[in-house]
């Protein structure tokens, strides 16, 4: 009996082990069939979405870098254009300033020359007026002093002498 008990005990432990092993394998197959495949499918889908998002982020980063480079190039070109326009405007302003100064100097010179001509013409008119007045006065004075009438040659000689005295 002892032997049966030992064999029965052994067979019970062996039976329990076999039942446990079969139960475990059945449970493993059931979990694999029902839960593992959908779980792995979800994980693979999640991995695919994450990889797609990473690819999209890398692509967006690359586009962003390209746009940044293009923007920097455009900014440099804009600065260069602005500097060129500024230089051109300064040159044009300087040229305009020189032109205005030149024209102003020419106008001033023209006005000066006109004024000198007018002064010379006025001087000649004044001298002519003075000559005629002086000649009339001198004839009157000479007639009174000499007591006789002067001839035109005497008159011209006296006027010329008087004018020569004024010019000296």
Secondary structure, 3 states (H helix, E strand, C coil): CHHHHHHHHHHHHHHHHHHHHHHHHHHHHHHHHHHHHHHHHHHHHHHHHHHHHHHHHHHHHHHHHHHHHHHHHHHHHHHHHHHHHHHHHHHHHHHHHHHHHHHHHHHHHHHHHHHHHHHHHHHHHHHHHHHHHHHHHHHHHHHHHHCCCCCHHHHHHHHHHHHHHHHC
